[in-house]
Amino acid sequence: MDDSVSSAVLAGRGVAAEIYGVIDLTSKIETRIGAIGLGQAIQFVANASVLGYDVRGAIVLYGEPGTPRLRSWDCERLWAQYGGALLQP
């Protein structure tokens, strides 16, 4: 992920996002998480392991078709870099 994508994500932190590929470790069922802000989606994926989810295969979709997808490692990097700024309006 390059700096232009990081900057675009920070600028669009409030756009609607959906998360696919999240596995609830208790039930072993895939859980789709949608209708949350991009910043919240990044926070969730970055911290999901402590909440009892496996997100190794997670993908965050947001914005217009063709917008780069975010994988779990992208979310971890973005959360480490921007933290709470992703949650601000």
C-alpha atoms as a printed R data frame, in Angstrom:
   type eleno elety resid chain resno       x       y      z
1  ATOM     1    CA   MET     A     1   0.000   0.000  0.000
2  ATOM     2    CA   ASP     A     2   1.445   3.342 -0.991
3  ATOM     3    CA   ASP     A     3   1.076   6.747  0.653
4  ATOM     4    CA   SER     A     4  -1.559   7.911 -1.824
5  ATOM     5    CA   VAL     A     5  -3.846   5.029 -0.818
6  ATOM     6    CA   SER     A     6  -3.205   5.751  2.867
7  ATOM     7    CA   SER     A     7  -4.073   9.415  2.365
8  ATOM     8    CA   ALA     A     8  -7.208   8.524  0.404
9  ATOM     9    CA   VAL     A     9  -8.332   6.141  3.157
10 ATOM    10    CA   LEU     A    10  -7.810   8.806  5.817
11 ATOM    11    CA   ALA     A    11  -9.744  11.340  3.750
12 ATOM    12    CA   GLY     A    12 -12.594   8.865  3.160
13 ATOM    13    CA   ARG     A    13 -12.701   7.421  6.670
14 ATOM    14    CA   GLY     A    14 -16.431   8.115  6.982
15 ATOM    15    CA   VAL     A    15 -17.605   6.448  3.766
16 ATOM    16    CA   ALA     A    16 -19.666   3.283  4.035
17 ATOM    17    CA   ALA     A    17 -17.704   0.041  4.188
18 ATOM    18    CA   GLU     A    18 -18.393  -3.680  4.356
19 ATOM    19    CA   ILE     A    19 -16.141  -6.409  5.712
20 ATOM    20    CA   TYR     A    20 -16.101  -9.912  4.238
21 ATOM    21    CA   GLY     A    21 -14.150 -12.960  5.367
22 ATOM    22    CA   VAL     A    22 -14.462 -12.519  9.139
23 ATOM    23    CA   ILE     A    23 -14.747 -15.815 11.010
24 ATOM    24    CA   ASP     A    24 -16.335 -15.915 14.465
25 ATOM    25    CA   LEU     A    25 -14.032 -18.286 16.357
26 ATOM    26    CA   THR     A    26 -16.793 -19.353 18.746
27 ATOM    27    CA   SER     A    27 -19.289 -20.491 16.120
28 ATOM    28    CA   LYS     A    28 -16.770 -21.044 13.259
29 ATOM    29    CA   ILE     A    29 -19.171 -19.183 10.964
30 ATOM    30    CA   GLU     A    30 -18.284 -16.405  8.555
31 ATOM    31    CA   THR     A    31 -19.758 -13.102  9.631
32 ATOM    32    CA   ARG     A    32 -20.337 -10.264  7.187
33 ATOM    33    CA   ILE     A    33 -20.094  -6.814  8.701
34 ATOM    34    CA   GLY     A    34 -21.573  -3.961  6.728
35 ATOM    35    CA   ALA     A    35 -22.977  -0.480  6.952
36 ATOM    36    CA   ILE     A    36 -20.179   0.940  9.069
37 ATOM    37    CA   GLY     A    37 -17.750   3.736  8.385
38 ATOM    38    CA   LEU     A    38 -14.412   2.920  6.791
39 ATOM    39    CA   GLY     A    39 -12.494   4.072  9.867
40 ATOM    40    CA   GLN     A    40 -14.598   1.796 12.078
41 ATOM    41    CA   ALA     A    41 -14.064  -1.106  9.674
42 ATOM    42    CA   ILE     A    42 -10.288  -0.603  9.797
43 ATOM    43    CA   GLN     A    43 -10.382  -0.436 13.597
44 ATOM    44    CA   PHE     A    44 -12.478  -3.603 13.790
45 ATOM    45    CA   VAL     A    45 -10.213  -5.632 11.509
46 ATOM    46    CA   ALA     A    46  -7.044  -4.354 13.196
47 ATOM    47    CA   ASN     A    47  -8.348  -5.397 16.625
48 ATOM    48    CA   ALA     A    48 -10.589  -8.352 15.755
49 ATOM    49    CA   SER     A    49  -8.316 -11.058 17.095
50 ATOM    50    CA   VAL     A    50  -8.815  -9.853 20.686
51 ATOM    51    CA   LEU     A    51 -12.577  -9.858 20.089
52 ATOM    52    CA   GLY     A    52 -12.633 -13.530 19.071
53 ATOM    53    CA   TYR     A    53 -12.541 -13.229 15.291
54 ATOM    54    CA   ASP     A    54 -10.180 -14.569 12.645
55 ATOM    55    CA   VAL     A    55  -9.615 -11.916  9.992
56 ATOM    56    CA   ARG     A    56  -6.662 -13.395  8.120
57 ATOM    57    CA   GLY     A    57  -8.851 -13.624  5.007
58 ATOM    58    CA   ALA     A    58 -10.819 -10.427  5.601
59 ATOM    59    CA   ILE     A    59 -11.400  -7.856  2.872
60 ATOM    60    CA   VAL     A    60 -12.765  -4.353  3.447
61 ATOM    61    CA   LEU     A    61 -14.748  -2.945  0.513
62 ATOM    62    CA   TYR     A    62 -15.591   0.747  0.317
63 ATOM    63    CA   GLY     A    63 -16.127   3.558 -2.149
64 ATOM    64    CA   GLU     A    64 -16.740   3.252 -5.853
65 ATOM    65    CA   PRO     A    65 -16.140   0.009 -7.767
66 ATOM    66    CA   GLY     A    66 -12.450  -0.250 -8.563
67 ATOM    67    CA   THR     A    67 -11.344   1.311 -5.266
68 ATOM    68    CA   PRO     A    68  -8.494  -0.770 -3.818
69 ATOM    69    CA   ARG     A    69  -9.628  -3.368 -1.309
70 ATOM    70    CA   LEU     A    70  -8.065  -3.411  2.126
71 ATOM    71    CA   ARG     A    71  -6.743  -6.678  3.542
72 ATOM    72    CA   SER     A    72  -6.160  -7.382  7.230
73 ATOM    73    CA   TRP     A    73  -2.484  -6.349  7.077
74 ATOM    74    CA   ASP     A    74  -3.496  -3.070  5.400
75 ATOM    75    CA   CYS     A    75  -5.932  -2.393  8.246
76 ATOM    76    CA   GLU     A    76  -3.299  -3.174 10.866
77 ATOM    77    CA   ARG     A    77  -0.844  -0.795  9.192
78 ATOM    78    CA   LEU     A    78  -3.439   1.973  8.800
79 ATOM    79    CA   TRP     A    79  -4.634   1.624 12.402
80 ATOM    80    CA   ALA     A    80  -1.030   1.731 13.668
81 ATOM    81    CA   GLN     A    81  -0.307   4.782 11.512
82 ATOM    82    CA   TYR     A    82  -3.497   6.833 12.044
83 ATOM    83    CA   GLY     A    83  -5.235   5.273 15.056
84 ATOM    84    CA   GLY     A    84  -8.117   7.316 16.459
85 ATOM    85    CA   ALA     A    85  -7.892   9.848 13.606
86 ATOM    86    CA   LEU     A    86  -9.690   7.229 11.471
87 ATOM    87    CA   LEU     A    87 -12.720   7.498 13.758
88 ATOM    88    CA   GLN     A    88 -13.037  11.275 13.695
89 ATOM    89    CA   PRO     A    89 -15.588  12.859 11.366
